[in-house]
Amino acid sequence: MAVRQSRARSGRRPAHAAVAAIAAAAFLAAGPGAAAGEPAAPATEPAAPAPDPSPEAAPEPGPEAAPAFGAYLDYGPRGVARMAALSHWLGGAELRVGHTYLPGDRWSNIEGAPGFLDVWADWRTRKADRMLVLNVPMMERNEEHVDDDEVRELLRQGAAGRFDHHFRALAERLVALKVPDTVLVLGWEMNGTTYTHRCGPDPEAWKTYWNRIVTTMRAVPGQKFRFDFTPSRGRDAVPWTQCYPGDDTVDIIGMDSYDQPRGMTFEEQVKEPYGLQAHVDFAKAHGKPVSYPEWGLFRNGDNAAYMRGMLAWMDEHKPVYNTVTDYCPHGVWQCDDNPRSTAVYRSVLFGRTDETEPTVPEPGTSTPPAPTAPPVPPVPSTETEPPADCSPLELGDWVEHWLGGKLCLRLDWYAREQRGK
């Protein structure tokens, strides 16, 4: 699978200290009359000691529970805020899955640095049946094109326990935030070449390292984590079956499945070696449920046939959860480039809740006509409009996150200062 550069844009974060310094400098540079265009995010408290397991934690989903779905909408607070708007666009369909990624730039962020996970934990704990899905890198410098020799050495160090303390810190952080049942997509797309946590340079060391991480995190009191082994669809750099670490440490077998390579139909994606059918067969043989943490459009553009096929596939195979990657070129709500696929996605999921099940006609009765797809309105803006007398300053997503919103410069500040002289 080809490298998706858009993922690097959405999944990585700069160091906290650098961001704070840039934010402070930008605030001072804004001059007199600078004002926030949206309310500041609530301050976060330092993590408390790990409490006992929350009595409101969601139970394991039973066989009757409807599959949970959601969308990856942004890695930070905007991702949480946009879920309500997406649900409204889908006719009140219930988005039970919140999906984000830990930055893989440095170990301090992989540990779940204070402030980053708080808003996601707050969303998760507001309803008992919600699910937080967190992609966890297994290495720092995870998207810095580290060569195979160095990856091999790092995997062997991980297998020997050198990095255990980072994952213990992450587990303690999640328990302290009262999200001990988080689904952890650990070392995703390990069968490719994109990430430093890839399996190919030493599959045996990779499997031993995965098992150490899971064992370390499960040893933290109060945890109820589920670990999701998620390769990318197809063979990629190595067959993903060579990376499978074993049934004792895997709870869910996932697959990231984008519409690629160019020219491959959905039916071919099902049948290809290590494809969608091989995935569900492998999971069944190991007694594990499936998931689709990442899926969406890609190399074949606005492909309504892929969208219909993937949605029908998931309805048939009942994954624990699925989350469409909702930004261009993959998405359907925040991306205007895929109107035909957008109409399919909205028609299928419009109004879906836990109580909504596909209708199966009785034998001998005629099949009802397919419902007409609801009209697809423009994607609603998720930005707050600045005041009419303010000029917004473009400081970038992360500066705005730490400031709590956009800054804008009052256009009349100079005149007001002159009047005050």
Steps between C-alpha positions, in 0.01 A plus 500: 500500500639839406593754764209731583662836561168643619523273805824666607325836494220378723676259732816677617560776750796725576654501846285665768768747605550624146127543447458691825785733408360567154154560642629748756700686236201514269280639777748777577550578132126546450525842667237697691143390454575134420200283585416133473248423227365199691488416870810363665522126560459404865823464692602145573608376841809285552425130490378362830628169635339203331157441655307178530326387180213733416162347584361666187749342261330343201448123522628272231257524208273198475413321177174697469668843510497692172848562357638835609613750239655843485748704301848636543430875488813653658759391754420769759201680657358583156457129437276475806309818415427387143334174601174672595485680164569177308228322698254778411597472130427127526148561627585444865696178441690410812878527473616276782869496404751776564828439319831681542875438476784551741779699333800285416760774505641441850450270795346766723208528256465124460456488878190721460630841600265692735237702317482297181273212599286685754232620257469152348468341843230751593303414185534126564384511861181698428323187367557143612475346151756722333836369383835678490739367236860615534776426251825448692842518330754244617799726428588868516605670172228282354468680165861611451602234244738317732697240302451125539826439690407752769140372516630147548719613791216700658263202476755282676543760774122513539483122518759512780286741703677833445175690429263331746480803731351720227205266452452456874473880523240505220293229670509686831399821323196338336386340825539833681281664234233233568523345154645161597304322224662689211557300181871531417598465133861418578761522224246537219591420135809317617512302174589813298800731471359829631569473872800443721287245688484280188541126527697415184861546618456239778157337538603285795631798697187696406270231639701470820492879540120514445454230764718691749297818447168321550627315808634824648176692445278217626698494825378851594224480764153593375567450128247336267676573171430318175791471258428523128751346255442700179702451181428673171304300243699284261851365515679838514872468596453169684201268547325629812445147626877482564461782753209353699622485862259233628151456637597565862582867440258587216136580575388633158640443152455817300578612148566843346341482156511793258382498139833421337702421295376684195275286281427231763128437545341437838441135404874466434575658836289228659671215316863614481765318709486634857190699403161547662387137474833372630466741791160375618604138442818547706306668783241221504771235512649676805167563672533879481259776391599738221519879471571765236680787678582676170317479171402738224546614143843549348668414169176443306346836580128547561414130481138435601538127423779472760290691754198273446717190513684595817185599689326175396808300599500648848126448541556134412806434717402707807832651609541615860527850352593689186617858448520658157797733452315824435734745330596537134562288301346225716192657652135573439395777738796735530604446137308653208688293240289184530130592452385161364666305780372753751142439385545123541653530848229735621217293353618177665574644845231769519315471832677180609498433874555198724139399445519515122555162338490411129153387394490143368191434281287196579530208256262541209455874542621755250807702581409859585648770278831645609461825692583820319825648623446810710625822339859583583524854637828695510737392776423715803780727615670395822667838550365783713457824306723782634337830604432738213764748616775239542755369250580132580868403527597169337733342758449132419298223662731426792555861604123553486447184709727621778350851490149357509396639160590748229640840583369802319634853487246776567506732199418807708771462766720773353212749484399421857857558621512833318175609666642409837803730463 
